[in-house]
Amino acid sequence: MRPEVRTPLPGPKAKAMLERGERVLSPSYVRPYPFVPARGEGAFLEDVDGNVFLDFMAGIAVNTTGYAHPKVLEAVRAQAERFAHVCFSDFTHDPTLTLAERLSGKLGGRYRVFFGNSGTEGIEAAIKLVRHHTGRPYLLAFTGAFHGRSLGALSLTASQSKYRKGFAPLLPGVVHLPFPNPFRPPLGARPEEVGEAVLAHLEHLFRTVLPPEEVAALFLEPIQGEGGYVVPPPGFIPKLKALLERHGILLVADEVQTGAGRTGRFFALEHEGVEADIYVLAKGLASGYPLSAVLFREELGSWRPGAHGTTFGGQAVSAAAALATLDLLEGGLMENAARVGAFLLGELRALQARFPFLGDVRGRGLMIGLDFGSPKEERPDLRDKAVELAFHKGLLLLPAGPSALRIAPPLVLKEEEAAMGLEILEAVFRAL
Ligand SMILES: Cc1ncc(COP(=O)(O)O)c(C=O)c1O
């Protein structure tokens, strides 16, 4: 397949549906551009007017195996014929039990699993678990972080104040640290010392306002997602983990966006040589079927039956999709993400040398951010224009953070498809 835009966008059918949506849908939905999908195959999506797009956003980093992967379809169909839902909170069943074993097996079988439906629900469970287990009231998170939008998760989210506006009061006791962004360092630090500066800031908080023995956990995205696809500096996460350990503070890895192979490893934390106390997975785990998994160290499992639960979490069709997704990830998709991601990163860095408004190109595997502007100047105008121009040329992208765009294709993306996307990006950059 190739991207092919045959009608001016939005085409007539898309336009009619968008107008219907304006009359009935919640105004809180965002529509970055007028795309109305009809069907997908592999890394391509066709809209309702028959235009074909190459997908570099995967439904916000969800569709690990692309669209309509035969192995996922087969697993979903077979499970739907048996049963979709009985309620895993009340009754043990497969394929969910096997999925729990497979996920725990990825961490040496030392972790227990709680299933939910969404990333937010996973984070919410993690908040409850760390409070319940430690009895400590405070939580730490980073500015720029996105952890979800229920009132607990939203209390951690700090990527844009518009997400919080109008919803206060949120959870008390949440303290935010600046994220060590090497491209736009906080705390007046130089890029090469930003990690140390953030750690010194945390120690300062511990000395002055935040008794560390009252902090339950720190929530960390190994690569900030919604905040701009920001990779922390090398060595930061291991040092942070050591500091937390000294105070008995748990590390919760929010791998909702980074996990399930997107960075070329199953957990992005594997790149850092660090183990978290709790991992939260969602988005890519079940190739588009709703599912989250909270994996927590066995020793943390002090909560008793009924302390937490959910009707749909671990629903059998989603679990079947997740098992098929795991088979495919282990059968080559993770290597593909690493290889095609390295190719894309290299080519994008070559483009950066020709287009100076591309201030930073960063990422791991198929989680790549392009930041527009310079350390001193954010250029959301150029970023937004790039997203719009790419759409009209048949490439689907999404913004992230103040001035970045994210490249998060399905992990089935082939190198020749990545090259098609690069061709469109180059044309977009020339037009800018
Ligand atoms: C890192 C991270 N955590 C949590 C969430 C919330 O997940 P969901 O939208 O599935 O509730 C997201 C969603 O973008 C995310 O990127």
The ligand as an ORCA input file, in Angstrom:
! r2SCAN-3c Opt
* xyz 0 1
  C       2.041      7.592     30.130
  C       0.541      7.551     30.188
  N      -0.067      7.202     31.330
  C      -1.407      7.131     31.420
  C      -2.209      7.429     30.338
  C      -3.694      7.327     30.458
  O      -4.126      6.223     29.715
  P      -5.626      6.096     29.187
  O      -5.855      7.212     28.239
  O      -5.674      4.733     28.570
  O      -6.518      6.168     30.362
  C      -1.626      7.809     29.130
  C      -2.463      8.179     27.984
  O      -2.047      8.840     27.072
  C      -0.212      7.868     29.047
  O       0.408      8.230     27.923
*
